[in-house]
Amino acid sequence: MSDINYWEPGNLIDAVSLLANMGDQVRALAGGTDLLVKMKKGPINWKGIVNLKGLTELKGFVFEGETITIGALTQISSLIENSLLGLHFPVLVDAARSLGTPQVRNLATIGGNLCNASPAADVALVLLMYEARLLITGPSGSRKVPVHEFYVGSGQTVLQLGEILTAIEIDLPPLNSKGVFYKHGKRKSHEIALVNVAVLLTPQPGTKQISRARIAVGAVASTQLRIKEAEDSLREVIATLGAFEKAAELTKEAVNPIDDVRSTASYRKQMVGVLTRRALVEAWGGEL
Ligand SMILES: Cc1cc2nc3c(=O)[nH]c(=O)nc-3n(C[C@H](O)[C@H](O)[C@H](O)COP(=O)(O)OP(=O)(O)OC[C@H]3O[C@@H](n4cnc5c(N)ncnc54)[C@H](O)[C@@H]3O)c2cc1C
């Protein structure tokens, strides 16, 4: 690794102006579990890093009304430890538990999982399913971006020069909703997903009718995907195995995976269908 410059700004304004003034020559550093791996592997085309660790205001949780706001620098391990998060967003906690090892989870941040824009990211997938909104601050002010509009390709986001992801907002899902997160890999733990799936079903209270479904899938296209066709196929229909099989088939048809060192495209396509069906059946929970 060649010599690089290093800054530790103490507040958001300084961090934004450093990143904006240095242009494409620098990168923001959060937990470093993706960035430092890239730097070690090389080659890299940037000459400095701006460590965000001094921006303590970007850490922690605020529960207000129907919305929770999570600071972008909040560690993955803190998501697991927060009992209110576990109560209202258990699927997010399941995804956090599946990420890496305890050592990685103590460093890795929720914001880094989003900004790294890996199609296989676990926590980011569940944020897509929960329809999170991302709060971004840059040289020209602040803006809010729905997570489904955040990615433009593998490893690429809509973040402009100097912009920092500051927080993630998520609305509470309807009370009777139930979600499931599945991650499929060669090992049971410490594994990057070959395919991951997050679903949320909201039943019509007291009936066997599905009011709404959300389906998000990862590692099967250049960005993580919401499968609208499959979601629409479940809207206001009676929950049956056949309905879930149809939604799983539509999910399989909608994805476009690649072959890589970890899996073949055809295996990923097959597994996304299998996991989606299983996740929907488990999320429904009741008799079919
Ligand atoms: C051994 C190991 C196992 C892993 N296992 C998993 C796994 O199972 N599942 C999984 O999803 N990931 C896994 N990862 C990847 C990684 O841990 C996560 O993606 C993590 O959440 C990244 O967060 P970070 O804070 O370390 O990001 P960093 O490495 O600090 O940053 C990642 C990228 O995001 C940018 N960035 C970070 N924060 C911000 C911000 N607030 N605003 C703007 N840009 C920002 C950085 O510039 C960089 O480009 C693993 C990594 C390792 C090393």
The ligand as a Tripos MOL2 file, in Angstrom:
@<TRIPOS>MOLECULE
LIG
   53    58     1     0     0
SMALL
NO_CHARGES

@<TRIPOS>ATOM
      1 C1        -14.3700  -10.9380    7.4960 C.3       1 LIG1
      2 C2        -15.5250  -10.1320    6.9520 C.ar      1 LIG1
      3 C3        -16.7950  -10.6960    6.9380 C.ar      1 LIG1
      4 C4        -17.8820   -9.9660    6.4390 C.ar      1 LIG1
      5 N1        -19.1170  -10.5490    6.4400 N.ar      1 LIG1
      6 C5        -20.1780   -9.8560    5.9630 C.ar      1 LIG1
      7 C6        -21.4810  -10.4520    5.9570 C.ar      1 LIG1
      8 O1        -21.6930  -11.5850    6.3940 O.2       1 LIG1
      9 N2        -22.5110   -9.7040    5.4590 N.ar      1 LIG1
     10 C7        -22.3410   -8.4360    4.9750 C.ar      1 LIG1
     11 O2        -23.3150   -7.8100    4.5560 O.2       1 LIG1
     12 N3        -21.1090   -7.8510    4.9630 N.ar      1 LIG1
     13 C8        -20.0390   -8.5240    5.4380 C.ar      1 LIG1
     14 N4        -18.7890   -7.9500    5.4300 N.ar      1 LIG1
     15 C9        -18.6260   -6.6170    4.8400 C.3       1 LIG1
     16 C10       -18.6320   -5.4400    5.8470 C.3       1 LIG1
     17 O3        -18.3120   -5.8560    7.1510 O.3       1 LIG1
     18 C11       -19.9840   -4.7040    5.8810 C.3       1 LIG1
     19 O4        -20.3820   -4.3000    4.5900 O.3       1 LIG1
     20 C12       -19.9400   -3.4800    6.8100 C.3       1 LIG1
     21 O5        -21.2420   -3.1220    7.1900 O.3       1 LIG1
     22 C13       -19.2350   -2.2700    6.2140 C.3       1 LIG1
     23 O6        -19.2710   -1.2280    7.1780 O.3       1 LIG1
     24 P1        -17.9700   -0.3970    7.5700 P.3       1 LIG1
     25 O7        -18.3870    0.5800    8.5900 O.co2     1 LIG1
     26 O8        -16.8560   -1.3000    7.9420 O.co2     1 LIG1
     27 O9        -17.6610    0.3110    6.1730 O.3       1 LIG1
     28 P2        -16.2800    0.8880    5.6210 P.3       1 LIG1
     29 O10       -15.4060   -0.2280    5.2070 O.co2     1 LIG1
     30 O11       -15.7070    1.8980    6.5420 O.co2     1 LIG1
     31 O12       -16.8350    1.6580    4.3270 O.3       1 LIG1
     32 C14       -17.4230    0.9580    3.2490 C.3       1 LIG1
     33 C15       -17.7060    1.9500    2.1130 C.3       1 LIG1
     34 O13       -18.7390    2.8390    2.4720 O.3       1 LIG1
     35 C16       -18.2840    4.2030    2.5020 C.3       1 LIG1
     36 N5        -18.9130    4.7780    3.6960 N.ar      1 LIG1
     37 C17       -18.9720    4.1990    4.9240 C.ar      1 LIG1
     38 N6        -19.7310    4.9410    5.7390 N.ar      1 LIG1
     39 C18       -20.1490    6.0140    5.0180 C.ar      1 LIG1
     40 C19       -20.9890    7.1330    5.3200 C.ar      1 LIG1
     41 N7        -21.5680    7.2900    6.5170 N.pl3     1 LIG1
     42 N8        -21.2140    8.0360    4.3350 N.ar      1 LIG1
     43 C20       -20.6450    7.8770    3.1080 C.ar      1 LIG1
     44 N9        -19.8630    6.8330    2.7700 N.ar      1 LIG1
     45 C21       -19.6200    5.9170    3.7150 C.ar      1 LIG1
     46 C22       -16.7670    4.1270    2.5430 C.3       1 LIG1
     47 O14       -16.1650    5.2510    1.9250 O.3       1 LIG1
     48 C23       -16.5070    2.8460    1.7680 C.3       1 LIG1
     49 O15       -16.5440    3.1020    0.3920 O.3       1 LIG1
     50 C24       -17.6820   -8.6470    5.9350 C.ar      1 LIG1
     51 C25       -16.3910   -8.0750    5.9660 C.ar      1 LIG1
     52 C26       -15.3340   -8.8010    6.4670 C.ar      1 LIG1
     53 C27       -13.9640   -8.1660    6.4960 C.3       1 LIG1
@<TRIPOS>BOND
     1     1     2 1
     2     2     3 ar
     3     2    52 ar
     4     3     4 ar
     5     4     5 ar
     6     4    50 ar
     7     5     6 ar
     8     6     7 ar
     9     6    13 1
    10     7     8 2
    11     7     9 ar
    12     9    10 ar
    13    10    11 2
    14    10    12 ar
    15    12    13 ar
    16    13    14 ar
    17    14    15 1
    18    14    50 ar
    19    15    16 1
    20    16    17 1
    21    16    18 1
    22    18    19 1
    23    18    20 1
    24    20    21 1
    25    20    22 1
    26    22    23 1
    27    23    24 1
    28    24    25 2
    29    24    26 1
    30    24    27 1
    31    27    28 1
    32    28    29 2
    33    28    30 1
    34    28    31 1
    35    31    32 1
    36    32    33 1
    37    33    34 1
    38    33    48 1
    39    34    35 1
    40    35    36 1
    41    35    46 1
    42    36    37 ar
    43    36    45 ar
    44    37    38 ar
    45    38    39 ar
    46    39    40 ar
    47    39    45 ar
    48    40    41 1
    49    40    42 ar
    50    42    43 ar
    51    43    44 ar
    52    44    45 ar
    53    46    47 1
    54    46    48 1
    55    48    49 1
    56    50    51 ar
    57    51    52 ar
    58    52    53 1
@<TRIPOS>SUBSTRUCTURE
     1 LIG1         1 GROUP 0 **** ****
